[in-house]
Amino acid sequence: MFNVGSQLRKMRRKSSLTLDQLAASSGVDRGTISRIELGHVSPRVDTIGFLCEAMGTSLSAFFGTAEPAADARPAATAEVPAPGPELPEPAWGFTAPAPRPGNGEHDGYWPVPTSFWHGLLEVLDRFEVLVKNSRELTMVQDRAGTILYVSPSCETLLGLRGPELVGRDARSLIHPTDLPPFQALLDSLLPTANATGRLDYRLSHRDGSWRWVSSIFSNQTGNPSILAFVINSLEAPAPGRP
């Protein structure tokens, strides 16, 4: 059985990285990395992806070189303090309850059903190629507007990496003039499962400029695997320009 926390700790130490060093190079909060290693949270795939990139490895290598989980977690070192009494390490690293999207708690992880990981290796390589090299920006936000996931193309389009955006309110990226129609579209889609809509609007770049995008919105708040809105965007010319 695969243990995400144990594998992450093993690969981090093999890379000779401390928690602080891995946090600095990946953009993932140090406390989140520690909780993943201890099996206290369920990491999102993209979070593991950022950690793998910082360690110089890939998602498929991370999941393909795992070893069976130990019966119990080794005593915590000074580097990774153990909160409270010693507990057996969960077999898959997913037994601790994790917050569901929409409750405002987004600390570098997203609950994923255990069954998902069984089939993950079959699609990892294809997913990495398709998403990492895509010009399309995919963003997932919950009903409250909190960003749960952004695809790697956000760095090309907005000059920002995923860890800088996950957990932020998506509305903070939108031009004030475009915010009312953006929110109105979401509100109109919410009552109908799988409803879609299209909107052109401006997103904030790291350099302070605004980038026009053309987006397709899909209401997946009723889909138990997503529970959020999925927004697929491509950079678009400003209105009135060819």
C-alpha positions in Angstrom: 0.0 0.0 0.0 1.2 3.5 -0.9 1.9 6.1 1.8 2.2 9.6 0.3 3.7 11.1 3.5 6.4 8.5 3.9 7.3 8.8 0.2 7.5 12.6 0.3 9.8 12.4 3.4 12.0 9.8 1.8 12.4 11.7 -1.5 12.9 15.0 0.3 15.8 13.6 2.4 17.2 11.8 -0.7 17.3 15.3 -2.3 19.1 16.6 0.8 16.4 19.3 1.3 15.2 20.6 4.7 11.5 21.5 5.1 12.4 25.1 4.8 14.4 24.6 1.6 11.7 22.6 0.0 9.1 25.1 1.0 11.2 28.0 -0.5 11.8 26.2 -3.8 8.3 24.8 -4.3 6.1 27.6 -3.0 4.2 25.2 -0.7 3.9 26.3 2.9 6.4 24.6 5.3 3.6 23.6 7.7 1.7 22.0 4.9 4.7 19.9 3.8 5.1 18.8 7.4 1.5 17.8 7.8 1.6 15.8 4.5 4.7 13.9 5.7 2.9 13.1 9.0 -0.2 11.9 7.2 -2.4 14.6 8.7 -3.7 16.0 5.4 -4.7 14.8 2.0 -2.5 16.5 -0.6 -3.8 17.6 -4.0 -2.1 16.2 -7.1 -0.9 19.7 -8.1 0.6 20.3 -4.7 2.6 17.0 -5.0 3.6 18.2 -8.5 5.1 21.4 -7.2 7.0 19.5 -4.6 8.2 16.9 -7.1 9.4 19.7 -9.4 11.4 21.3 -6.6 13.0 17.9 -5.8 13.9 17.4 -9.4 11.5 14.4 -10.0 8.1 13.8 -11.6 4.7 12.7 -10.4 5.0 9.4 -12.1 8.3 8.7 -10.5 6.9 9.8 -7.1 4.1 7.3 -7.3 6.0 4.6 -9.2 8.8 4.2 -6.7 6.8 3.9 -3.5 7.5 1.3 -0.9 4.9 -0.3 1.4 4.0 1.8 4.4 5.5 0.9 7.7 3.3 -0.3 10.5 4.0 2.8 12.6 5.4 6.2 12.0 9.0 6.6 13.2 9.5 9.0 16.1 9.5 12.6 14.9 12.8 14.4 14.6 13.5 17.9 15.6 13.1 18.9 12.0 9.5 17.5 11.8 7.9 18.0 15.2 5.0 15.6 16.0 1.9 17.3 17.4 0.4 15.4 20.3 0.9 11.7 21.1 2.5 9.3 18.7 -0.1 7.8 16.3 0.2 4.9 13.8 0.9 6.1 10.3 -2.2 5.7 8.1 -1.7 3.1 5.3 -2.5 5.5 2.5 -1.9 8.7 4.2 -5.6 9.7 3.8 -7.4 8.6 6.9 -7.2 11.9 8.7 -10.3 14.0 7.8 -9.6 16.8 5.3 -11.7 19.9 4.7 -14.0 19.8 1.7 -13.9 22.6 -0.9 -16.2 25.5 -0.1 -15.6 25.8 3.7 -12.8 28.3 3.4 -10.0 26.0 4.6 -7.5 25.6 1.7 -4.0 25.1 3.1 -2.3 23.4 0.2 -4.5 20.3 0.0 -7.7 19.1 -1.4 -9.6 15.9 -0.3 -9.2 13.2 -2.9 -11.0 9.8 -2.7 -8.5 6.9 -2.0 -9.8 5.0 -5.0 -8.5 7.9 -7.2 -4.9 7.0 -6.5 -5.3 3.4 -7.6 -5.8 4.5 -11.2 -3.6 7.6 -11.1 -0.5 6.0 -12.6 -2.4 5.1 -15.8 -2.9 8.8 -16.6 -0.1 10.7 -14.9 2.4 10.8 -17.9 -0.3 11.9 -20.3 -1.8 14.5 -17.9 1.6 16.0 -17.2 2.3 16.5 -21.0 -1.1 17.8 -21.9 -1.5 20.2 -19.0 2.0 21.4 -18.5 2.5 22.4 -22.2 -1.0 23.7 -22.7 -1.6 27.4 -23.4 -5.1 27.1 -21.8 -5.4 28.3 -18.2 -7.6 26.0 -16.2 -8.8 27.3 -12.9 -11.1 25.6 -10.3 -12.8 27.7 -7.8 -15.4 26.9 -5.1 -18.8 28.6 -4.6 -17.2 31.2 -2.3 -14.7 32.1 -5.0 -11.6 30.5 -3.4 -9.1 29.1 -6.0 -8.6 25.4 -5.5 -6.4 24.7 -8.5 -4.7 26.4 -11.4 -2.9 24.8 -14.3 0.9 25.5 -14.9 0.1 27.9 -17.7 -0.8 30.5 -15.1 2.9 31.3 -14.9 3.0 32.1 -18.6 -0.2 34.0 -18.7 -0.1 35.8 -15.4 3.5 35.5 -14.2 2.2 33.7 -11.1 2.8 30.1 -10.0 0.1 27.8 -8.6 1.1 28.0 -4.9 0.7 31.8 -5.1 -2.9 31.6 -6.4 -4.3 28.5 -4.6 -6.3 29.7 -1.6 -6.8 33.3 -2.9 -10.2 34.7 -3.8 -10.4 34.5 -7.6 -12.2 37.9 -7.7 -9.0 39.6 -6.5 -7.5 38.8 -9.9 -10.3 40.4 -11.9 -10.4 43.9 -13.2 -13.0 45.9 -11.1 -15.0 46.8 -14.2 -15.3 43.2 -15.2 -16.1 41.8 -11.7 -19.9 42.4 -11.9 -20.4 40.4 -15.1 -18.1 37.7 -13.9 -20.1 37.3 -10.7 -23.4 37.5 -12.5 -22.4 34.7 -14.8 -21.4 32.4 -11.9 -24.7 33.2 -10.2 -26.7 32.4 -13.3 -25.0 29.0 -13.7 -25.2 27.9 -10.1 -28.8 26.6 -10.1 -28.2 24.3 -13.1 -25.8 21.3 -12.9 -23.3 21.2 -15.7 -24.4 24.6 -17.1 -21.8 26.5 -19.1 -21.3 30.1 -20.1 -18.7 32.3 -21.8 -17.2 35.6 -20.8 -14.3 37.9 -21.9 -12.6 39.8 -19.0 -9.3 41.0 -17.6 -7.0 39.2 -15.2 -4.2 40.8 -13.2 -0.6 40.0 -14.2 2.3 40.0 -11.7 3.7 43.1 -13.3 0.6 45.1 -12.7 -0.8 45.0 -16.2 -4.1 43.4 -17.2 -4.5 40.5 -19.6 -7.6 39.8 -21.5 -8.9 36.3 -21.5 -11.8 34.5 -23.1 -13.2 31.9 -20.7 -15.7 29.0 -20.7 -17.3 28.5 -17.3 -18.7 25.1 -16.2 -20.8 24.5 -13.1 -19.4 21.3 -11.5 -20.5 22.2 -8.0 -22.8 19.2 -8.0 -20.1 16.8 -9.3 -18.8 14.9 -6.2 -15.4 14.6 -7.8 -15.0 18.4 -8.2 -17.6 20.4 -6.2 -16.6 23.6 -7.8 -16.7 25.8 -10.9 -14.2 24.9 -13.7 -13.0 27.9 -15.8 -11.0 27.3 -19.0 -9.3 30.4 -20.4 -7.2 31.5 -23.3 -5.5 34.8 -23.8 -7.6 37.1 -26.0 -7.1 40.4 -27.8 -8.5 43.5 -26.2 -12.0 44.5 -27.5 -11.6 46.5 -30.7 -8.3 45.0 -31.6 -7.7 42.3 -34.2 
